[in-house]
């Protein structure tokens, strides 16, 4: 419940509206009074919570990690929660953007639950890591944009989770690492593949071979994150980006993501063919006509995803 109150407080601050009387109350910040944003809870209480923001931010969803006693370390229960949340997002035709964040102060995700891991045999470890890898791949494969909100530690599987998102925003106190080689293993949930695609092969080898920690400033310089903001403000920046995306044509956003993801994995001729195919998908939509009409009439377009 504490995690939810913190989430509602932050969301209320960004929404700038007072929620109905049934919403929980909370204290004022040092800068301004925080008001509760109404959220619809989609997932049952547990280490992962999926929620939908209310109007005017309908279309934005939040996936929250809520396992404070283990610094959001990913064990079997959290992994199942992640899988269920992803399935829920995939099934929701109204979802346009997903924020992946933590309700635990000063930590995004500490990585795999090593206490639980010690009780597993080799075959069980293999199955768990394979499932974790496929879960992160499912996040990457979502048709809508995903934004990781990183405050505090993002280590091991926590960083791999962030890397599976389309965009990453961090607070200046964020810390990152893929420390697996220190445990005589390798990043096994996509880290050896996604990190070099983001920062380049040589830099990724350095970070993975040494397992060293790097801070938010270095993360920005290397391109691991899109933005670094003052500590505690990563959610606000991520929400602002989500709001911008949420105003665009939802089919166009999906096709743009598909074109980029698929096109960057093939040669240029094949990539341009992918772009042509994706453009064809938006050519005969109501949203495209609405965009043209809104431009001519000098008004904001109202997109329906059709």
C-alpha positions, 0 to 999 in steps of 0.5 A: 500500500505504501508503494501505491500511495507513493505512486498516486502522489507522484501521479497527482503531482504531474496531473495537477488535479484533486482526485475523488474523495475515495483516493488516498491522501498524502503530504505536500512536497517541498515545492508544491502541494501534490494532488492524487491522480485517479488510476485504474488498477488492472493487476492484483496486488503483488510485486508487479502492478499495472495501472491505467492513467485517467483522462486526459492521459487515457492511453498511458499505462504504468507498470510498477515494480513493488517489491521493497523488501528485496529492492525489486529483485526479480524472482519467480513471482515477479517474473510471473507478474511481469509476464501477466502485465505484458499480456494485459498490455497486449490485449488492451487496444486503448493502450498507447504508451507504457511507463515501466517504473519502480515504487521503491525509493532509490531503486529501479531493480537490483537484478535477479533474486540471488537468494532464490537463485541459490536454491535452484539447480542448473536446470531450474536456473536455465529455465528461469533465465530463458523465461526472463529473456523471453519476457524482456523480449516480449516487452521489446516486441510490444507494438506500443512505445515503452519508457523505463523510469530509472531512479537509483539502482538498475543492476543486472536484470534490472538494467536488462529490463530497462534496455528492453524498453524503447526509451530510458529516463533516469534521475541523476543519482541512478547507478547502472551495472551488468555485474554478472561476470563477477559471479562467473556468469554472463548477462543472460536476459538480453544484456549481451545483445541489447547493450552493444546495439545501444552503445556500440560493441567495444563499449559494451564489451568493456562494461560487461567484461569489467562489470563496473558501475557507471553513473547517470552522467556516463549513461547519458554520454554513452546513450544508455539513457535518453535523458538525465534529470534531477533525482526524483524527477525522472517520472515527470520527464517520462510522463511528459514524453508519454503525453507527447506520444499519446497525442500522436496517431496511435497507428502511426506510432506503432508502424514507426516503431515496427519500421525502426525495429525491423529495419535496423536489423537488415540491409538498407534495401530491405529496410526501405521495403519494411518502411514502405510496408509500414507506410502502406498500413497508415495510408488508408486510415481515418487518422491520416485524413483527420490529421490533414483536416486538423492541419487545414482547420488549424486545430488539434487532431482527434485520433481514434486509432482507425 
